[in-house]
Structures are given as C-alpha cells and as structure tokens.
Amino acid sequence: MDDIVKAAMAKWPNVPDCYGWLGLDARGNWYMRDDRAQAAGPFPTSKGSLLKHEKLIDFIQRNYAADAEGQWYFQNGPQRVYVELEAAPWIWRLQPDGRVLSHSGLLVHVQDSLLDELGRLYLVTDLGLGLVHSADMALAADAVEAGRWVPRDMRASELPARHAFVQSPQQRAARQPDAGAKKPVD
C-alpha cells in the first residue's frame, strides 16, 4: 500500500466506506460505476465506464486488498472503496515461459486448479483464487496437457465460500444496515 494512502488513513480514520462504485471484470478490467450504472443493475450486468488511465489503474492495483471478511477493496486515501467482482478477486495472465501473473502484475505460484460448470479455469495460488484470462486458455491447455495442472470440478457458486471472498460487497452491505460506518476514534 502506498505511504500516502497510509498517512491519509491515519489522518482521517472515520471516512465511510464506499460500495458499488468500482468493479473488476473477468478479464481484469476495472470499471467505475456511477449512480446511473448502479441504478441500471448489479455488476457485471451494468458495468459502468471502463477505466483506461494507466496511472489510475496502477494506483488502484497497488492499493488493492481484502478485509478480514473476504471483501476486496481499493484503499483510496482514507476511504475504502469495495470492489464488485465478476468472477474472482484475481485474474491470472499466463506467460509463454510458464509464469503466472496477476492482473496487477504480481508473480504467483499455482497450488491447485479448478474447472467450473462453464469451462472456466481457476487457479488457487499463494495470493488466493483467480480466474485464468480467456485470452490465455491455449497456454492453460498446454499446462493441463503437460500434467502441470490437474483441474478439479467445482461449481462457480461454491467458489466464494470455499475460497473466502465476497463477490458483491454492495449486496452484502445492503443486508447489513450499518455497513460502511466507521466507529469513532477516542
């Protein structure tokens, strides 16, 4: 996490959390979801505006983390902006040399592989669960054929509970009336 973000959190500890305004799709793209996008439906049905500014995307990815409840967020200064996930907290990019990188460029080590009912391949890594980018399926097939990965079947609906992540913090917050409220600091 950036030092400037840590300093802002210490200076303003009571800024309310933000829900529904940011989404991560199944290809590792970030979407800003204004009031209009949110009113049009949940993510990813209504994605919002694709973020294209590289420095903003880099800032989001450097300050992307999960809370103790498995809700992923972007720490934007003192404000925690929870992320709506289309598929999983991470999107994996496979490299021709066999390396696996996160959508944010972090090198990971594969521990397990899973295949859902739609044929989507997920990898369990030292960072957690992520979906293999659809453009990298030929490289994934090579890894499976070579025996490096032996995917186990699992329903997509089981993944959040089994791998401790919340796909829609916004929907979860709607069920908890005081979600996002910060407790006063003495």
C-alpha positions in Angstrom: 0.0 0.0 0.0 1.3 3.5 -0.9 2.7 5.5 2.1 0.5 8.5 1.1 -2.6 6.2 1.5 -1.4 5.0 4.9 -0.9 8.6 6.0 -4.4 9.6 4.8 -5.9 6.7 6.7 -4.2 7.8 9.9 -5.2 11.4 9.5 -8.9 10.7 8.6 -9.9 7.4 10.2 -13.6 7.9 10.1 -14.3 8.3 6.4 -17.3 6.0 5.5 -16.7 3.0 3.2 -17.9 3.2 -0.4 -19.9 0.3 -2.0 -20.9 -0.3 -5.6 -18.7 2.3 -7.3 -15.8 0.0 -8.6 -15.9 -3.3 -10.4 -13.3 -5.9 -11.6 -14.5 -7.9 -14.6 -13.5 -11.4 -15.7 -10.7 -10.0 -17.9 -9.0 -7.9 -15.3 -10.5 -4.6 -16.4 -11.6 -2.0 -13.8 -15.0 -0.2 -14.2 -16.2 3.0 -12.5 -19.8 2.7 -11.6 -21.6 6.0 -11.1 -25.2 6.4 -9.8 -26.6 5.7 -13.3 -24.7 2.5 -13.8 -25.7 1.3 -10.3 -29.3 2.1 -10.9 -29.2 0.1 -14.2 -28.4 -3.1 -12.3 -25.8 -5.0 -10.4 -22.2 -5.6 -11.7 -21.5 -7.1 -14.2 -24.9 -6.7 -15.8 -24.3 -3.0 -15.7 -20.6 -2.5 -15.8 -20.2 1.3 -15.9 -17.3 3.1 -17.5 -14.1 1.2 -18.4 -11.1 2.8 -16.7 -8.3 3.5 -19.2 -6.0 5.9 -17.4 -2.9 3.8 -16.7 -1.7 5.7 -13.7 -5.1 5.5 -12.0 -5.3 1.7 -12.8 -1.7 1.3 -11.3 -2.8 3.2 -8.2 -5.9 1.1 -7.7 -3.8 -2.1 -8.2 -1.1 -1.1 -5.7 -3.8 -0.4 -3.1 -6.0 -3.4 -3.7 -6.5 -5.7 -0.7 -9.1 -7.8 1.2 -10.6 -7.2 4.6 -11.0 -9.9 7.2 -14.4 -10.9 5.8 -13.0 -11.5 2.3 -14.3 -8.3 0.8 -11.9 -6.9 -1.7 -11.4 -3.1 -1.8 -9.3 -0.3 -3.2 -7.9 1.9 -0.4 -8.4 5.4 -1.9 -6.7 7.6 0.7 -8.8 7.4 3.8 -11.7 5.8 2.0 -12.2 2.1 1.4 -13.9 1.5 -2.0 -15.2 -2.0 -2.1 -14.9 -3.9 -5.4 -17.7 -5.8 -7.1 -16.2 -8.9 -8.6 -17.5 -10.5 -11.8 -15.7 -13.8 -11.2 -12.9 -13.8 -8.6 -10.5 -11.4 -6.8 -7.7 -12.1 -9.2 -7.4 -12.5 -13.0 -4.4 -14.6 -14.0 -2.3 -13.9 -17.1 -0.3 -16.8 -18.3 3.1 -16.3 -19.8 4.7 -18.4 -22.6 7.6 -19.4 -20.2 5.1 -20.9 -17.7 4.9 -18.0 -15.2 1.6 -16.8 -13.9 1.0 -13.1 -13.2 -2.0 -11.4 -11.5 -3.9 -8.7 -13.4 -1.8 -6.3 -11.3 1.5 -7.9 -12.5 2.3 -9.9 -9.4 4.1 -13.2 -9.9 2.2 -16.1 -8.2 2.8 -19.8 -7.6 0.0 -22.2 -8.5 -1.2 -24.6 -5.8 -4.3 -26.0 -7.4 -6.6 -25.7 -10.4 -10.4 -25.8 -10.7 -12.8 -26.0 -13.6 -16.4 -24.7 -13.2 -19.5 -25.8 -15.0 -19.0 -23.2 -17.8 -15.5 -24.5 -18.5 -13.8 -21.5 -16.8 -10.4 -22.4 -15.3 -9.5 -21.0 -11.9 -6.1 -21.2 -10.2 -5.5 -21.3 -6.5 -2.2 -19.5 -5.8 -0.2 -18.1 -2.9 -2.3 -14.9 -3.4 -5.6 -16.7 -3.4 -8.2 -17.7 -6.1 -8.3 -16.2 -9.5 -9.7 -16.8 -13.0 -7.5 -17.5 -15.9 -7.9 -14.8 -18.5 -9.9 -16.1 -21.5 -7.1 -15.0 -24.0 -4.7 -17.3 -22.2 -6.6 -20.6 -22.5 -4.3 -22.1 -25.1 -1.4 -21.7 -22.7 -3.6 -23.2 -19.9 -4.4 -26.1 -22.1 -0.7 -26.7 -22.6 -0.2 -26.7 -18.8 -3.1 -29.2 -18.3 -1.8 -31.5 -21.2 1.7 -31.4 -19.7 0.3 -32.5 -16.3 1.4 -29.3 -14.5 -2.3 -28.7 -13.6 -5.0 -31.2 -13.0 -8.2 -29.3 -12.7 -10.9 -30.4 -10.2 -14.5 -29.8 -10.9 -16.2 -27.2 -8.8 -19.4 -25.1 -9.3 -18.8 -21.4 -9.6 -21.4 -20.7 -7.0 -19.3 -22.6 -4.4 -16.1 -20.7 -5.0 -16.7 -17.6 -2.8 -17.4 -19.7 0.3 -14.6 -22.2 -0.4 -12.1 -19.5 -1.1 -13.2 -16.9 1.4 -14.2 -14.0 -0.8 -17.3 -11.9 -1.3 -18.3 -11.3 -4.9 -20.6 -8.4 -4.2 -19.8 -6.3 -1.1 -22.6 -3.9 -2.2 -25.2 -6.6 -1.9 -23.8 -7.8 1.4 -23.8 -4.2 2.8 -27.4 -3.8 1.7 -28.3 -6.7 4.1 -26.3 -5.0 6.9 -27.7 -1.5 7.7 -24.6 -0.2 9.5 -22.1 -1.4 6.9 -19.6 1.2 5.9 -20.0 3.1 9.2 -16.7 3.9 10.9 -16.5 3.7 14.7 -15.4 6.9 16.4 -11.8 7.0 17.4 -11.1 8.1 21.0 
